[in-house]
Every structure is written in C-alpha cells, then in structure tokens.
Amino acid sequence: MSNILLGKLEEITDLRSVWKDEARDFTPWLAQNENIDILGQTLGIDINVESTESAVGDFSADIYATVSNSDEGIIIENQLEQSNHDHLGKILTYASGKNASYVIWIVKKAREEHKAAISWLNEHTDEKIGFFLVEIKLYKIGDSQLAPQFVPVSIPNNWAKQTKSSNSSNNKDLERHLVRLNYWTSLNDSWDLNPEFAKSFKKRKPSRDYWYTLSIGTSEAVMSLLKLNIRNSIGIEFKIFDNKKLFDIIYSHKKDIEEETGLTFDWDRNDDRLKSSISIEKKADLDNEKDWPNQFLWFMETALKMKKSFLKYLFE
C-alpha cells in the first residue's frame, strides 16, 4: 500500500486559458448535452437547452433552456470573471423578458454582495421563480483532462431539502434513463428498416433523454422523435427556433401539408416563447419491446413525410 502513487489535484484558476471568450467558447461548451447535464445534476434540475444567445429585446441571454417534460423556462448567464452589477442587472432583465422559472448565474468568483443579492431575491420572490449563483471551477491531476465542477454558492430557499428529498427516487430515475438509452439504441440498430429514412437522416449517439433529434439540413429548425411515457405515446416535433415568420409560412400551407402527408398535426405558434412547433403523437405500448419495431417504423415513415412536405414550403 505504501508504494501507491497518488496525483495532486490542481485547480486551473485562469479560466480564459481554456475558454477565451464567453459567447464563442464557454456558452457553446456548456450547451452540449454532456456538460449541461453536469450542471443539471449539481442543481437537481433536468435542463433541456432550447437556444443560445437567445434574444430578449435588444439584448441576448447566453442560454435559454427549459425543464425537461415541462414549460418552465431557465435563463443561464455566464461570466468568466468575478460577478458584477452589470450581469446582475442582465439576469433580472432576462428573467422578466422570458418569464423564467429559474435563473442560473455562473461566475468565476461570486462577490459577497452578489451572494447577498441572490439570497435576497430568493427570500422576496414567490415560489414561481428561483435564483442560483454558481461558481465554475476547473481541475486536473498531472496531465489528465480538465474536469469542471459547478459549485452553488446561493440557491433558492429550501432547495437543498427539496433536492435531497427528490434523491430518494434516484434509482427509479436511473432505471428510466437506462430504458430510454436502450430504446434509442434499438432505434439505431433498426435504422435500415426503412432504406429511404436511412438515406435521409443521420444517426446520432443514443442518449438517456426522452427525445432523439434529427437534423433536417437547416439551422432554423430540427425534428425530434419523442418517447412520451407520461402519455403512453410516441411523437414527432418539428421545432422552429425564434422565427415566427417561418412558422407562418408553413402554417399558410396547413391544408396542403395535411392532405399531402395524410396526417393531422398540432400547430403551436407559441407567441409567448421563442420556439414554435408542429407536432404529432400516436398511442404506443412503450413497455412492450416486441412492439418497438412497429414504433420505429412509424417514426421513420412519419418523419420522412414531414421532412419532405415541410421543407418544400419552408424556403419557398
């Protein structure tokens, strides 16, 4: 035992040696699934990134997200330096503009007066909104890869108690996540069930999320396959980012699209949010693995119809 060599944990204090710019480097890094999951697990929130540099009037929030399986909005503001009054004002502006349920302010170092300010906000606002002040740390051991750590320094009242209580369901959460991963892995294994679908869409790495995103060849929109256990159904959502004009263009052809595809969609302009969506659902026995191939075929056939029809009108 005495011959075991242990490395020394070293903190990287110059964050800009890793992320030179907040908007161009840190925000895109944080928005990646594996990184936002670290933040979410630390705070006890399942965070689903909706957009980066999200417009709020003449300003833009670093990240706009939602709590998975809900419409609760999350503002995330990043600061690779000591907290300051300018960013405190920004998070309040963005929270108001987005009608957010949670605000997460990530900083290199939180000043005491800003810790006090966030605590004051949590004490004097109702339960419909919660503020988090979080420090970002970077560590390495020897020549190892850098490891991030998010350290909450100010959180909503009773949040620690609520999170601790929710952790009692961790085993159920893990089981649910593994089932999702197995489901999407099985979809990937079945990719060639429909050769036309296999040519039109690229596989992505299976995840534990309830959605599986398909690229459609434009940054203006994405298509997501949905596994909706809470409603015993599967679905597909065509999501348009912060562009009501594009939604209106497609919606003007609603009759033609539904006749062409033979499908009836739920059209949601979402005037009070950035995202607009066109979606469809189908009841499914998600617990029956023998039925999964039928569900995958529905995904494939429906996604193909939606892509062909929507893109025809999207850029007319």
N, C-alpha and C positions, 0 to 999 in steps of 0.2 A: 504493500500500500504506500510506503514512503517514497517509492520511485515514480509514482503517478505525477505527470507534469500537467499543470493547470495553466490556462492562459489568463491574461489580465484583461478585464473589461475596461474598454477605453471609450469615453464619450467624445463624439465629434462636435465640437462647440461652434464651428463655423459652418452653419447650415448652407450658406451660399456657395461653399466649395462643392456641394452636391447638387443643389438646386439654385442656379444663378438667378433665376427670375421667377417670381411667384406665379404670374399668369402663364408664362410659356413653359415652365418646368414643373413647379410644385403642384399646381392645380391639376394638370393632366395626369401626373403621377398619382395623386390622391384619388382621382375619379376612376382609376382602374379598379375592377372588382376586388382583386386580392388585397388592395390597400384600403379601400373604403370599408371592407369587411373588418379589418383590424380596428379601425376607428369605431365601427358599429358595435363590435364585440366588447370594446372597452367601455362604451357608454350604455350598452344594453339596448341598442336600437338597431333594427334591421333596415339599413339605409339602401335605398334604390336611387341611383343618380339619374336625374332627368336631363340636365343640361349644365354646361359650364359657361362662364361669362354670360350669365343669364340677365337679360335686360330688365331694369327697374327704372322706368322713365329715361332720363339721360345717363343713368349710371348702370352698372352691371355687377351682380353678385358673383363671386367666384364659382360657387356651385349651388345649383338648386336641385334638391332631391325630395323624395317622399318616403314615408314609412311604408315598407312593403305591405301589400294587401290592405292599404288604406289611402285616403286622400290627404293625410296630414303632411303639410309641407315642411321642408327643412332648408334653412339657409346655412351655408358653410362659408365663412370668410377666413381667408388665410393671410398670415403675416409672419414673414421670416425674420422678425426682429422683435424688439420689446413692444408690448402693447402701447397704443397711443390713443389720444382723444379722437383723432380723425376716424380710426377704424371703429371706435365705439359708436360714433355717430352713424357710420355706414351700416352697422348691423341693425340699428334701430330703424333706419330708412328702409332697408331691405325687408326686415320683418314686417313692417307696415305695408310695403308695396306688394308683398307676396302673401300677405295674411298667413304667415308661417305659424306652425305649431311648435317648432323647435328652432333655436338659433345656436349654432356651434361656431365659436370664435377660436381659431387655432393660432397660437403665437409661439415665438421662440421663448420669450420670458414674459410672464404676467406681472405688471406692476401692482403694488398693494392697493392703490386707489381704484384700479380697474377690477381687481378681485372684489373689492367692496361694492363697486357699482353693479356688477353682475349679481352679487348676493342681494343687493337692494332691489333690483328688478325682479328677482325670483320671489322676494318677500312681498312686493307690492303689486304684482300682476296676478291674474287668476290662473286656474289650473289649465286653461286653454293654451298657454304658451310656457315654454321652459327655456332658460338660457344656460349654455355651457361655455366655460372658459377653459381651454385645454392647451397645455404646452406640448410641443413636439420635440422629442429627443432622438438622437442617433447614437448608436453604439456599435463597436466591433471588438473582436478578440483577435489579436495578431493581424493576419492578412485575410481574415474572414470577410464575407459580405457584410455590408452595413445592415443593421437591424433597427427599424423605427419603433418608438414607443410613444404612445399618447398618454399624457398624464393630466387627468382632470383636476383643476385647482378650484373651480367653483361650479356647483351643479344645482339643479332645482331642488327645492325643499322636499325632503322625504324620498328623494330619488334613490339614494343608496338602499333604503329599506325596500322600496318597490322592486329594485333590480335584484336584491338578494332573494326576495320572495319569488320572483319570476324564475330564478335559477333552479328552483325545485323541479321545474319542467324541462331541464336541460336534456335529460335522457330522451324524452319524447321529441324534443326539437332535433336532436341528433338523428333519431330514427327517421323522422320526417325528411330531413335533409338527405339521408342516405337513399331513401326511396326515390326522391327527386333525381338524385345523381344516377341511380340505376335506370330510371325511366328515360332520361335523356341519353344515357349511354346506349340503351336498347334502340332508341331512335337512330342514333348514329350507325349502329350495326345494321339497321334496316334501310339505310339511305337509298339503296339501289332497288327498293321495291317499286319505285316509280322512276324509270330512267330519265324522263323529261325533268322531273323535280331535281334529280341528282345533277343534271347539267345546269340548271337554272340557279341553284343555291349552293353555297359552300358550307361544309360542316364547320361547326365551332366546337370548342372544348366544352364537354358536358359540365354542368355546374349543379350546385345544390339549390339554385333559385327555382321559383315556380314558372319562370319564363325562359324561352330559348329564342335568342334574337337572330333573325335572318337579314343579311344585307340585301338591299334591292338595287344597289347601284347609284344611290344618291345620298348625299349627306342631309338632305332635307327631311328624310323620313326613314323609318325602319319598320320591319314587320316582326312581331313576336308571337311565337307559339306559346300557349298558356295551359298550365296544368292546375286547374282550379278545384282543389279538393273540397274547399269550403262550400262549393256549389255543386259538387259531384258532376263536373263538366270539364270539357276542354274547349279552347277557344283560340282565336287569332285576332290580334290587334294590329291595325295599320296606324302607326303613330307619326304625326307630323309635328316637327319641332318649331314652335314660335313663328308660325307663318299662317295666319288665318286666311290670307289670300289664296294659298294653295288649297286649303281645305274647301274654300268656297268654290274654287274651280272644279274640284272633283264632285262636290255636292251638287253643282249645277247639272251634272250628268247622272244623278242618282238613279233616275228611271232607267236610263240606258245600261248603266252598270249592273243593276239588279236583274235586268232582263238578260243581259249577256251571260252573267255568271249563274243565273238561276238561284241566287241566294238573296236573303234579306238581312241587311246589316243594321247595326245600331250606330247612328251618326251622332257624334257628340263634338260640337264646336268648342266647348269648354271656354266660354268667353272670359271667365274669371281666372283662367290659368293659361300658361304658355302652350301646353300640349293640347292638340286636337286629335281625335281618334275616330277610326271607323272599325268596328269590331263585330264578331260573330261568335256564338257559343253553340255547343252541342252537348247534350247529356251523355255521360260516359261512366262505365264501371271501372274506375281507376285502380281498384284493388285487384281486379282480375287480370293477371299478367297475360293470360291466353287471349284476351281481347285487345291487348296493346297494339298488335299489328294492324287491326282494323282502325284503331285511333290514329296510328301513324299514317295510314293511307288517307284518312280524312284530312289530316294536316296537309299532306302533300298535294292532294287534289285541290283543296280549297285555297292553299297558298298560291298555287300556280294560277288559278282563276283570278284571284285578287291582284296579283302582280301584273298579269297581262292587261287586265281591264283598267286598273288604277293608273298605271304608268302611261297608258295610251292617252289619258286625259290630263295627266299631271303637268306635262310640258307642252301642251298644245299651243 
